[in-house]
Amino acid sequence: MVTTARSAAAGPGGQDPTVVPRSTPPGVIAGGSRGSAGSPANRYAPPRERQWPDRGREDESSEGTHEAADQRYWVTALWTVTWYAVPLALAAMWIMLGGAGDQRGSALGSLRGALPTAAGSLLISLLMAAMLRWAGRTWRPIWVGFAAAAVGAGVATVVFSAITGQSLS
């Protein structure tokens, strides 16, 4: 039990109404008698509103967060590259392990021919990753990288189709 000095604001029994006993559930304001419906003890205190960081304002307290934010951009870019590199490596390994010599050479030639297009797609995806990371900082870098790779590949397909004049269908 919490003991306090008796003051003018003390309620019945000599307890200070600002002292919250341990048995009070979260959100309930202590004080008053527990029996009446309108007593302060039966009022619910709403949760505090969530404060979102202000992107436009910089102050002294956020000095250490710039390094963490920069690191998030690099991690996001790394995940974006990974979402391109893993399928490319798997395709190259599948080509190397399967097929006859002529088929393997033809497939590797096609893969080499597609590398400039894949590099352009990767560049667009890296730009998308930077924009997505800037716009939404609540996503994890792995999923921002995935979204950037998917959207960047789609944008690259449309751009390259427009440049070459080939139909998408």
C-alpha positions in Angstrom: 0.0 0.0 0.0 1.2 3.5 -0.8 1.3 5.9 2.1 1.1 9.6 1.5 0.9 12.6 3.8 -2.6 13.9 4.4 -3.2 17.1 2.4 -6.2 19.3 1.7 -6.7 17.4 -1.6 -6.7 14.1 0.1 -9.8 12.0 -0.3 -11.6 9.8 2.2 -9.3 7.6 4.1 -6.4 10.2 3.8 -5.2 9.0 0.4 -4.0 11.5 -2.2 -6.3 11.2 -5.3 -3.3 11.5 -7.7 -1.6 8.3 -6.4 -2.7 5.4 -8.5 -2.9 2.1 -6.6 -1.4 -0.9 -8.4 -4.8 -2.6 -8.7 -6.1 0.1 -11.0 -6.3 -1.2 -14.6 -4.5 0.8 -17.3 -6.5 3.7 -18.6 -8.5 4.3 -15.5 -8.0 7.5 -13.6 -7.7 7.1 -9.9 -9.5 9.1 -7.3 -13.0 9.5 -6.0 -15.3 6.7 -4.8 -15.5 3.6 -6.9 -19.2 3.2 -6.5 -20.6 6.1 -8.5 -20.7 5.9 -12.3 -19.6 9.5 -12.8 -16.6 9.3 -10.4 -13.1 9.9 -11.7 -12.2 6.3 -10.9 -14.6 5.0 -13.5 -13.6 7.4 -16.3 -11.5 6.0 -19.1 -8.4 7.9 -20.2 -8.0 7.5 -24.0 -4.6 6.5 -25.3 -2.3 9.2 -26.4 -2.2 10.0 -30.1 0.7 8.6 -32.1 3.2 11.3 -33.1 4.6 10.9 -36.6 8.0 12.4 -37.4 8.1 15.6 -39.3 10.2 15.0 -42.5 10.7 18.7 -43.3 12.0 19.8 -40.0 15.5 19.0 -38.7 16.6 19.7 -35.2 19.5 18.9 -32.9 17.8 15.8 -31.5 17.8 14.1 -34.9 21.5 14.2 -35.6 22.1 10.5 -35.1 19.1 9.5 -37.2 20.6 10.7 -40.5 23.2 7.9 -40.4 20.5 5.3 -39.8 18.4 6.7 -42.6 21.4 6.6 -45.0 22.0 3.1 -44.0 18.4 2.2 -44.8 18.9 3.5 -48.3 22.0 1.3 -48.8 20.3 -1.8 -47.3 17.3 -1.2 -49.6 19.5 -0.8 -52.6 21.3 -4.0 -51.7 18.0 -5.9 -51.4 16.9 -4.5 -54.8 20.1 -5.8 -56.4 19.6 -9.1 -54.6 16.1 -9.5 -56.1 17.8 -9.3 -59.5 21.0 -11.2 -58.9 19.4 -14.4 -57.4 17.1 -15.2 -60.4 19.9 -14.3 -62.8 22.4 -16.6 -61.0 19.8 -19.4 -60.9 19.1 -19.0 -64.6 22.8 -19.1 -65.4 23.3 -22.2 -63.3 20.4 -23.9 -64.9 21.8 -23.1 -68.3 25.3 -24.4 -67.4 24.0 -27.7 -65.8 21.5 -28.6 -68.5 21.4 -29.1 -72.2 23.9 -30.0 -74.9 26.9 -27.9 -75.9 25.2 -26.1 -78.8 22.0 -25.4 -76.7 24.1 -24.2 -73.8 26.1 -21.8 -76.0 22.9 -20.4 -77.6 21.3 -19.9 -74.2 24.4 -18.2 -72.8 24.5 -15.9 -75.8 20.9 -15.0 -75.3 21.6 -14.3 -71.6 24.6 -12.1 -72.5 22.4 -10.2 -75.0 19.8 -9.5 -72.4 22.3 -8.1 -69.8 22.2 -4.5 -71.1 18.4 -4.6 -70.8 18.6 -6.1 -67.3 21.1 -3.5 -66.3 18.7 -0.7 -67.4 15.9 -2.4 -65.6 18.1 -2.6 -62.4 18.9 1.1 -62.7 15.2 2.0 -62.9 14.5 -0.3 -60.0 17.2 1.4 -57.9 15.6 4.7 -58.6 12.3 3.3 -57.6 13.8 1.9 -54.4 15.1 5.3 -53.4 11.7 6.9 -54.0 9.8 4.2 -52.1 12.3 4.4 -49.2 11.9 8.1 -49.1 8.1 8.0 -49.3 7.4 5.1 -46.9 9.9 4.6 -44.1 7.8 2.1 -42.2 8.4 -0.8 -44.7 11.3 -3.1 -44.1 14.2 -2.8 -46.6 13.7 -6.3 -48.0 10.1 -5.6 -49.0 10.9 -2.1 -50.4 13.6 -3.8 -52.5 11.1 -6.4 -53.7 8.5 -3.8 -54.6 11.1 -1.7 -56.3 12.4 -4.7 -58.3 8.9 -5.6 -59.4 7.7 -2.1 -60.3 11.0 -1.2 -61.8 11.0 -4.2 -64.1 7.4 -3.4 -65.2 8.4 0.2 -65.9 11.5 -0.9 -67.8 9.4 -3.3 -69.9 7.1 -0.5 -70.9 10.0 2.0 -71.6 12.0 -0.5 -73.6 8.9 -1.5 -75.6 8.2 2.2 -76.4 11.8 2.8 -77.4 12.1 -0.3 -79.7 8.5 -0.1 -81.0 7.8 -3.7 -80.1 4.3 -4.6 -78.9 3.8 -5.7 -75.3 1.4 -8.5 -76.3 
